[in-house]
């Protein structure tokens, strides 16, 4: 009983963090849209586009994708093709889903680790963007943070699926 309550509170906490990162991602998306509209308006009206708007949009896209990803996973909005698995019994479906989620967790941990090491390398070499001189390691850190939260969400999904395997 207490274990189930603890798991529920951990899941609630992780979902709250992923929801917060999703709000940040939506805010960055709105800022990116406003930047694009302003750039097009300036280009059309005054023939003077905003310097570095494309570069900023590219970096903003990194923030949008990797900060919204955990919330999508928490809601179960990931792509799922269950043409064959849908024909299995519920317990077997839970087993296959558990293995798939475990594989996703392994891949997510590898991506988190590699993006963090790449971020530290870019910080060490003081790598900046070509036009606006924005430090690029920050965006690898954002990617790593997003994948860290995604891995935590995946762990909660894995626990739910494994529980379903043993309860069925």
N, C-alpha and C positions, 0 to 999 in steps of 0.2 A: 504494500500500500504506500509506504513512504517513498519507495523507489519510483513508483509511478508518478507521485506528486513532484519528486525532485526532477524527473525527466521532463515533466510538463513545464515546470518553471524554467528549466534550462532552455527548452524549445521556445518558450515565450520570450525569453531574453534574447536569444539568437535571432528570432523573427523580428523583434523590436529593432535590433541593430541593422538587420537587412532592410527593414522598412525605412530607417533613417538614411541609409546610404541611397536608397531609391529616391527619397525626397531630394537629396543632394544632386543625384543624377538628373532628375526632372528640372531642377533649378538651372543646372548647367545647360540642359537642352533648350530651355527658354532663352537663356543668354546667347546660345549659339544661333538660335533662330533670329533673335533681334540683331545680332552682329551681321548675319547674312542679309537681312532686309536693309540694314543701314548701309552695308557695302554696295548692294545693288542700287539703292537710291542715290548714293554718292556717285557711283559710276555713271548712272544714267543722267542725273541732273547736272553734275558739275564736272564730269569726266575725271574725277579724282577718287579712285577707290581707296578704301581703308587699307593702309599698309599692313601687311601680315595677317589679313583676315583669314586667308586660306590656311595658313600655318596654325593660327589660333583655333580654327574650326577643327582641324585634324587632332589637335591635342584635347580639345573639348570632347571630341567623339570618343577618345580613350576613356575619359571620365564617365561619359554616359553609359557606355557598354559595360565596363567592368564594375561600376557601382550599382547598376540596375540588375545585373545577373543574379546575385544572391536572392533578391526579392522574387524574381521570376521562378527560381527553383523552389523557394519556400511556398509559393502559391501552387506549385505543380504545373507550371506553364511551359515546361521544357518540351521539346519535340519527342514524341513517343510513337513508335511504329509497333503495333502489337497485332499484326496480321496473323501470326502463328501462335503467339503466346495467349491470345484471347480465347483460344480453343482449349487451353489447359484447364485443369481443376484449379480452384483458388489457391490452394496450398502450393502447387507447382508454379503458379504465376508469381506468388510471393518469393519463391526460391529464385526464379529467374530474375525478377526485379531486384532482389538483394544482391545477386552477383553483378548485375549491370550497375547498380549504385556503387558497389564496392570498386568496380573498375573505374567508374567516374571519380571516385574519391582518390584513387591512386594517381590518375592523370591530373587531377586538380592539385594534389600535393606536389607533384613534379613541376607543374607550371608555376605554382607559388614559389617554390624553392629557386627555380631558374630565373624567374623575374626579379626576385630579391637579389640574387647574386649579380645579375646584369645591372641592376640599379646601383649596387655598390661599386661595380666596375666603372660605370659611367660617372659616378660621383668622384671616384679616384682620379679619372682622367679629365674631369671638369668639362664634360661634353655638353655643348649648348646647341640650340637650334640655329639654323643658318641665317635667318633674317632678323628675328627678334631677340636672339641670344637668351632664350629661355632654357634653364637647366633641364635636360631631358630625363635625368634620373628620377625626378619627381613623378613623372607619369608611369615609370616602371614601378615605383612604390605604390602608386594608386592601383595599378594592375595587381600587384602582389596583395594589397589590402583587400581588394575585391575578391580575389580568389581565396584568400584566407577565410573570409566570411562565407563564401560559397562552400568551402570545405566543411565548415562548421554546420551549415545547413544540410549538406549531404550526409554528415554523420547523424543528424537527427532523423533524416529520411531513412537511413540505413537501420537505425534502431527500431523505427516503426515497422519496417518491412520484416526484420528478423523476428520481432514480436508476433507479427501476423503469421509467420511460418510456424512458430511453436504453439500458437493458440488454435490454429485450424485443425 
